[in-house]
Amino acid sequence: MNAFPQHGLSKDIILSGLTDARSRDLSADGRAFAFIYDAGKETRDLGRDAFAACMSINGLDPTAYPSARIIERNLVKACLEIMAAPEGALGTCTAGGTESVMLAVKAAREFARKTRPDIVRPAMLLPITAHAAFHKAAHYLGVDMIPVAVDENFRADMNDARRLMSKDVILVVGSAPSYAHGVIDPIEALAALAVEHGALMHVDACVGGLVLPFLRESGVEVAPFDFAVPGVTSISMDLHKYGFAPKGSSMLLVRDRALRDSQYFACATWTGYTIVNSTTLGSKSLAAAGAALAVLQHLGREGYVQLARTMWTATEQLVRTVESRPELRLLAKPDMNLFAFTTVEGDIFALADRLTARGWHVQPTYGFGPSPAHIHLTIDPTNASNAENFGRDLEACLEGLPSRVEVPGETLAMLAAMESAMTDGPFDPAVLMGALGVEDGALPMQSAHIHHLLNAATPALREKLIVLFVGELFT
Ligand SMILES: *Cc1c(COP(=O)(O)O)cnc(C)c1O
């Protein structure tokens, strides 16, 4: 592709170039059990039209763009209602779950600076299953992390949480549910602990916020997790996941105004316009928020309840398949439509390759702490209709599955050598790409060897390798 031609190209050529570029992307064809959250063509088309219609709205200045206020207020209002928010609760549209989480931590930090000035090193107490976005927030914002162990079902262990609670904790975190295992932390107990110690409590409902309330409405028992729980001070929920909106839309809700004031950032000490930003970006398009509102209004409460039911039925079916096979082990009974399973004897990464060869896309995930290497499945309305086919293929893939690969000594030696080479100085990324057998940025169909290598690496080395790897993709 000629990135910057001397003479401008025609619209047709440019658009067909983009179509070509996308030809190998994952699509909402019902065969992906990761990344895709799709409620069908009608919703997708509406999202696209609304996205285009709102593209030029600049949220930087809500006085110059009244539409930004109309869209955001309505989206917030809908989400507050869904989360059983009390009078006085407020919210902010954000660009994604990560931003919602980072702003929740930022708000907690500022709030603590004002109300608990004795705290020198603010910390957050969070289960090891909490999303990496909290680690990112800690990294960016200078907040310490106190990791809490989980029980055999991967829910926060309250004994450990109580043991680790300290006077420096400004924020307690719980997931509803956790991404990897799809289980809800004991939110009531965590919130009570937070209250007892004068800390705030954030519920990460990024993935569950637009499913759990509707599952409950459809008669499934769902543990308490929203603002109805005393002590819960903020909640994140992603519209671009199970809200079925295009990417770029999430929501941060807060129980009261003081917390949101701490979330905002204002600056008058420069020579340009005085700014006030509710989120991390300055100039920002309302396209994704407008699209999210459109989809929310189109599906309506009934639509979400029905979709939640459909996804749950498919999940129950797949969980039954996993549980019925002695070769497989469910890591935890999920509270909603995403879960993790592993193999007992067979090689989990070889199983993922076999599924790939049959045209499915699943998410192989490495071991960490008590959570072994596993395959993660995210069920959405589109792949739900394929649950039976997928289950059948999964069972077929178990026939003659090679047993778990023990990482050879030389691989471990190579990893150790890489680790020390990286500590000592610059490391040639070509060595890594060669070791992985990656060409032109595409993971080979057979990726098991790559996963074995990364799974065997220490988390610290894995982080370095993945930075190199992705850096190479963009070089
Ligand atoms: C997806 C997710 C996030 C982060 O959201 P992004 O939209 O990917 O930035 C945070 N928490 C949980 C539980 C999630 O599933």
The ligand as a Gaussian input file, in Angstrom:
#p B3LYP/6-31G(d) Opt

LIG

0 1
 C      -12.696000      -6.333000      29.250000
 C      -12.541000      -6.097000      30.693000
 C      -11.878000      -4.977000      31.177000
 C      -11.120000      -4.000000      30.306000
 O      -11.874000      -3.544000      29.290000
 P      -11.342000      -3.049000      27.859000
 O      -12.607000      -2.589000      27.275000
 O      -10.726000      -4.207000      27.156000
 O      -10.389000      -1.942000      28.078000
 C      -11.852000      -4.806000      32.550000
 N      -12.420000      -5.692000      33.377000
 C      -13.044000      -6.804000      32.931000
 C      -13.652000      -7.761000      33.910000
 C      -13.132000      -7.054000      31.562000
 O      -13.724000      -8.150000      31.120000

